[in-house]
Amino acid sequence: MSSLPQRSTVRRKKKPAPKPKRKKRGFFRTLFRVFMFCIILLIAAGGWLYFAPSAKNTRFLIADTLITTQHRHWAKYIIGEDELKHRVSDYTKRFEEMGDEVDTHEIEPEPETVVVNKPLVQVEEVTGSGYSGYVMIVNDPKKVRLGVPNKIGSGEKVSSMVARTGAIAGVNGGGFADPNWKGNGFKPIGVVISQGKLFYNGLGGKKSTQIVGIDKEGKMIAGNYTLEQLSKMGVQEAVTFQPRIIVNGKGQIKNAAEGWGIAPRTAMGQRADGALLFVVIDGRQPGYSIGANLYDVQQIMLKYGAVIAANLDGGSSTVLVKDNTIVNKPSSQYGERYLPTAFLVFEDPESAKIKNIWEGLDPAKIDAGKKRTK
């Protein structure tokens, strides 16, 4: 009997089925939809920003923020060139007016025994909506001197001034001519007074200027004054800058909309007991600190008890140095800027050697944009 043929037990492997192309098509379709959604969202946001009445304050906030940067001209694309000129002119006028009220504040220093038991300098962190920074308290205002560069033709970093003069701490001071944002930091705006002497007079034909400084008794002076008035008041250390944001214990800025945009800030104030307050706010660093407006700075000053306060040069000039260390995070991508002035704190201010680097120079002939020499 013949046997039946046996079936082979070997099975052929099936070829893997090709992956459907629908998944790839679905992915690109989803990606395209997301892209189109973003485009529509941007168009809608742009339409709201430029045409909606409710976006007016936002437009002005963006414009004011741009005005404080080297890209000031970009603001015209947000509010128009005519409105930009009007806004800058309006701020200038308002800042001048904020310095006109007569300051009547008096300081009542704490007993020397109390002051001696306090550290000369205290630094505290401050934070708020979108900003981080520091408040430096100087408990003896008579320990402050105005530092200036030591080389003709170039400003100096605050950290360098602190190290060179033996200061405990330092904060950037007044503004300076800064053509194309590439200034050498050697041509101050307005006046510079150090140790009771007029170091620099760049007023030209102007009779008065907005100053920020202290007199020989340690009382802070801020506002609009003539050189004659400053001399009679015994002003010892001062720079030109504006606006004054607190006078006679009252804030001058009504709300954030009048705060002149978001930026790194530096300001100086004084409590009724004479202690000086320096507020330093970092900015232009998303994820850490965007910056603050002047209303924010004013509110910090009021919280710390300031009875007078004024704005100092901010932006990429903002820096706080203590014990030869930069405490804050300057916004300039190049690090510290070269500046013409800084408020320095000394244990023994009488030993500080600060010479008039502008003596004999004609302010009109100083080249503010000349390249610095190393």
JOMOGI-V382747 format. One line per field, one symbol per residue. ss: DSSP state (h for helix, s for strand, l for the rest). psi: psi as a letter, one per 20 degrees, with the letter a starting at -180 (. if undefined). burial: 1 if it has 24 or more other C-alpha atoms within 12 Angstrom, else 0. A space follows every 10 residues. Layout:
BEGIN
ss = ???
psi = ???
burial = ???
END
This chain:
BEGIN
ss = llllllllll llllllllll lhhhhhhhhh hhhhhhhhhh hhhhhhhhhh hlhhhhhhhh hhhhhhhlll lhhhhhhhhl hhhhhhhhhh hhhhhhhlll llllllllll lhhhhhllll ssssssssll ssssssssll hhhsssssll lllllslhhh hhhhhlllss sslllsllhh hllllllsll ssssllssss sllllllsss ssssslllls sssssshhhh hhllssssss lllsssslls sllllhhhll llslssssss sllllsssss slllslllsl lslhhhhhhh hhhllsssss ssllhhhlls ssllssllll llllllllsl ssssslllhh hlllllllll llhhhlllll llll
psi = pqqqpqqpip qppppppqpp ihgghhghgg ggggghgggg gggggggggh hphijghggh ggghghhjri khhhhhigiq gghggggghg ggghhghijh pppjqqqnqq qhhghhiqqh pppqqqqaoj qqbqpppoio iijpqoqrrj ppiqaqqhhg ggghikqgrq qqdrrqpmpk kkqijinqpc qpppkjqohp nkhciqhrqo qoaqaiijpp ppaoqrhggh ghikpgpqrp rrrpippkjp piphrhhjjl rprqqpqprp rhjipqpopo prrknpifph aqrhgggghg ghhjjpiqqq qrpcciipqp pplkpoganq ipijbqqpqh qqoqpqgnhh ipooqnijpi qohijpoijp pqp.
burial = 0000000000 0000000000 0000000000 0000000000 0000000010 0000000111 1111111110 0110110110 0001001100 1000110111 0010101010 0000000001 1110011001 1111111111 1111111111 1111111111 1110111111 1111111100 0111111111 1111111111 1110000111 1111111111 1111111001 0001111111 1111111111 1110011111 1111111111 1111111111 1111100011 1111111111 1101111111 1111111111 1111011111 1100011111 1111111010 0111011100 0010011100 0000
END
